Amino acid sequence: MELLWRGTLAFGLVHAPIRLYQAVRKRPIEFRLLHEPDRAPIRYLKVCSEEGREVPAGEIVRGYATDDGWLVVEDEELSRAAPTLTRSIAVREFVDLRDIDPIYFRKPYYVAPDEGGEDLYVLLREALRRSGKVGIAQFVLMHREHLAAVRVHGDALVVQTLYFPEELIPERELALPTETRLREGDIRMGVELVGRMSGDFVPERYRNEYRDRVLEILRQKAEGHLPPELERPAPPPPRPTPVLDLTRRLRESLERAAEARRRAA
């Protein structure tokens, strides 16, 4: 596992030496664009939109769009606003996990104790586990300032970066319904349907089926076989349920959910 960062995790006057690791391993299927006749990879060039020529790196600067054109910003100027490169994740307060809307969650990192910090690591882990709280902290990683939640995952501590409020688009910008023709009975059946379809979240039940199919095609092509026929007409999108037909659809959905639960039992 690749080490990203070494520093301390601070809560109160306690400073625990820690190491930070990636908690997510992306598994994309990598493709390159090729020139079909000779199978040579395509290169991307930085071309001036005014002169139509490739621009060397020494002539490229950073610009910010304004009403009057472009404002050139130097690296030295940006460095004045850069966050201080500290080596500490400082917990500012503790909150209930349920108080953090999941829309704020960004990216998780594993926290492991550094040399000599094992007992302090266990102290914070058990304090969070028994209190049911998560710590809210700010820290600098890769020259960027991050807001984060420090929480327990199994026997590990996890630093989960969060979006800052200004990064989220307010839902008030959406055109949301203010009136409804629903009957109270339909809403109650909707609640009952949610209950009948509820269970424990088991991530292993789900697979990236598209990725599996692409890998199977690549495996067969690498072995010199023609991939299986995968041409499947896309099914038409389901038509929206008419409100007048909603009660019947809900009843049928409840019956199906009950039958599925009986089979599972």
N, C-alpha and C positions, 0 to 999 in steps of 0.2 A: 504494500500500500504506500502510495507516494506521500511523503511528508510535505505539507504546504507551509507550515508556520509554527514557530516555537515562541512561547511567551508565558504569561500568567493569566489565570482566571481569578479575578478578585471579587470578593463579596464581603462587605464590611472592611475590616482590617486584615482579613485572611487573604493571602495571595498564594494560589496553588500553581506550581509549574506544570504546564501542559504542552501537548503537541496537537496540532490540528491536521486532520486528514479529510480527503474527499469521501463523502458518504454515498455519492451517486456515480455509477459507472455507465456512461452513455455507450450504447451499442449500435451506432448507426451503420448502415451498409454503405460503404464509401464508393462513390462513382466519380469518374473524371470524364469531362467532355473530350472527345477525340475527333481528329480529322479522318473521316471514314476511309478515304482511299489508302492512306498509309498508316492508319491507327496511331498517329502521333498526338500526344496531349496538346490541348489548346491552351495558350498562354493569354493572360489578361494584361492589357497594357493600360497605363495611365496617360490619357490623351487630353490635351488642352481643347476645350470645346470651342475656343475662338480660333486657334491656329490649326487645329486638326493634326497636330504632331504629338509624338510621344514625348513626355516631359521627364527629365532626369530628377532623381530624388532631391538634389540640391536646389531645385527651383520650386519645390512644393512647400507651401505654407498653410497654416490653419486659418480658416475664415469663418466669420459669424455674419449671417444675413441681417441687414437692417433695412429700413425704408429707403435709405439713400444709397444702398449698394452693399458692398462687403467690407467688414471690419477685420483687418488682419490682427491676429493675436499671437504673440510670441510665447514659446515654451516657458521662458523666464517669468513672464507675467502670470501665467497660470500657476507656476510653482508657488507664488505668494499666497494663493488661496488653497493650496493643497493641504489636506489634513496632516497633522503631526504624526509621524511614523512612530507610534507607541508600540510596545510589546505587551499590551495588557487588554484583556476583555473584561471591562469593569461593569459588574451588575449594578444597576442604579435602583431597581426595585423588584419586588416579586408580585406576581399577579396569578389569578386563576387561568388555566389554559383555555377554559371555555369562554373567557372574556376576550380572547383574540379571534377575530373573525378569520376563517381560513383563507379569505381572499388576500390577506397580508403575507401569507407564507411564501417564501421565495426558494431558498436552496439550503439543504442540510449539510453539515460538516460533522464528522466524528471528532470527539475530544478524547484523548488518552493522556494519562498522567506522564509527566516527564520524570526523569531520575530524581528520586527523593520526594515526589509529590503524591505517592500512592495513598497515604492516609488522608491527606487533604482532599484528594479526589473522592474517596469514599464518603468523607464527611458531607461534601456538597451533594453528592448523588443521593445519599440516604435522607438528607434534610429535604431535598426536593421531592423525593418519593413519598415520604411520610406526611409532608405538608400538602401534597397535591398541587404545589405551586410551580411556576416557571419563572426564571429570571429574565429581566429585560435589560439588555446591555447595548453599548455602542463600542465599535472597535474599527481599526483600519486594517484592511487586507488588500494587497495588490494596489496600493495607492488610492484606494477608495474607502470612504467612510460607510459603515454598515450599521443598520439597526438590526438587532437579533434577539431571539428567545433562546435561553439556555434551558434545556429540558432533559428528562430521562427517557431513554429508549432501551428497554431491556436492562442490561447491566452497564450500558454506556451512557455517557453524557453526550448530548448533541447540541451544537450551536446552529440554530435555524435562522438564516437571514430573513428579514422582513422588508416589505416595501415601505418606504416612507409615505405618509398620507398624501403628499402632493403628487406622488407617482400614480395614484389610483384615479381613474375617471369616475366622477360622481354619478351615481345611478339616476340622479335627477335629470341627466342629459338624455335619458331614454324616454320614449313615448310609452308610458305605462297606463294600463286601464284604471279608471277611477270609478266606473260603474259596472255592474254585472247583472245578468239575467239568471244567475244560478239560484237554485232553491236550497234551503238549508239541508234538506234531506240528501241532496247530491253531495254537498260538502262533507256530511257525516260519512257517507259511503266512501268518499275519497280518503278520509282519515282511516277508515276501516281497511281499505285496500292497502294503504301504506303499512298498516300493522301486520296484515297477513303476508305481505311480501318482505317483511323485515327479518333480518338474521345477523349473524356475525360476519364481519368483513374478513375474508380469507384471500389475500392477494394472489396466492398460488392458483386459485381457480381461473385466473385470467391470463391470457397470453396475447402477444402481439402477432396476430394471425397473418397480417400482411408481411411482416418480417420473415416469418417461417416459410411462407410461400415463395418469397423472393430468393431466400437461401436455397430452397429446393430446386428452383429453376437454375440458379448458378451452379449448384452441385452437378445437375444433370448435364448442363452445357460443358462443364469442365471435364466430364467423363466422356464427352463426345456424343451424348444422346440428345435427341430433340426433346425439348421440354413438353410436358403433357399439354393437351389443348386446354387453355384457360379462358378462351373466349366465352364469356357469360354475359348475356344481355342484362343490363342493369335493371333491377326491378323498379317499377314505377313508384314514386314516393307515395306513402299512404295519404289518403285524403283526410283533411281535418274532420273531426267528429262533429256532426251538427249538434247544437245545444238541445234540440228537441229529441235527439237520439241518445243523449248522454246517460240518462238513468238506466236504460237497457244495457249499454256498454259497461257501465260500472258494475251492474249485477253480474254480467257474464265474466268480467275480470275477477270479481270476488270468487265466483265458482271455480275458475281456473286456478287461482292462487290457492284455494283450499284443496283442490285435487293435487296440485304440485306438492303441497306440504304433506298430504297423505302418502304420496308415492315416496317422498324423501324419508318419511318415518318408517 
